[in-house]
């Protein structure tokens, strides 16, 4: 399980790095817009992200 967890973490880092590598201006603008969101909006986005990740884990598993 540890190797699977490390592989998943590594894949997440690779995917997180794609946008800043290929389109740094778009990445920066996206983060600039995120600062304008309210706490509730950010929490909702976090919840959706967690549920999507959990769904993917359950599908793949």
C-alpha positions as CSV (number, residue, x, y, z in Angstrom):
1,X,0.0,0.0,0.0
2,X,2.8,2.4,0.7
3,X,4.1,2.1,-2.8
4,X,0.7,2.8,-4.2
5,X,0.3,5.9,-2.0
6,X,3.7,7.2,-3.0
7,X,2.9,6.6,-6.7
8,X,-0.5,8.4,-6.3
9,X,1.3,11.3,-4.6
10,X,3.9,11.4,-7.3
11,X,1.2,11.4,-10.0
12,X,-0.6,14.3,-8.3
13,X,2.7,16.3,-8.3
14,X,3.2,15.6,-12.0
15,X,-0.4,16.7,-12.8
16,X,0.0,19.8,-10.6
17,X,3.1,20.8,-12.4
18,X,1.7,20.6,-16.0
19,X,-0.2,23.9,-16.1
20,X,2.6,26.0,-14.6
21,X,5.1,24.4,-17.0
22,X,2.9,24.8,-20.1
23,X,1.0,28.0,-19.4
24,X,2.5,30.0,-16.5
25,X,0.6,33.1,-17.3
26,X,-2.8,31.3,-17.2
27,X,-1.7,29.5,-14.0
28,X,-0.9,32.8,-12.3
29,X,-4.1,34.4,-13.5
30,X,-6.1,31.5,-12.1
31,X,-4.5,31.9,-8.7
32,X,-5.1,35.6,-8.8
33,X,-8.9,34.9,-9.3
34,X,-8.9,32.3,-6.5
35,X,-7.9,35.1,-4.0
36,X,-11.1,36.9,-4.8
37,X,-13.3,33.9,-3.7
38,X,-15.0,33.9,-0.4
39,X,-14.1,31.3,2.2
40,X,-17.4,29.5,1.5
41,X,-16.6,29.3,-2.2
42,X,-13.1,27.9,-1.5
43,X,-14.5,25.3,0.9
44,X,-17.1,24.2,-1.6
45,X,-14.4,23.8,-4.3
46,X,-12.3,21.8,-1.8
47,X,-15.3,19.6,-1.0
48,X,-16.0,19.0,-4.7
49,X,-12.3,18.2,-5.3
50,X,-12.3,15.7,-2.4
51,X,-15.5,14.0,-3.6
52,X,-14.1,13.8,-7.2
53,X,-10.9,12.3,-5.9
54,X,-12.8,9.8,-3.7
55,X,-15.0,8.8,-6.6
56,X,-11.9,8.2,-8.8
57,X,-10.3,6.1,-6.0
58,X,-13.5,4.0,-5.6
59,X,-13.8,3.5,-9.4
60,X,-10.2,2.5,-9.9
61,X,-10.2,0.3,-6.8
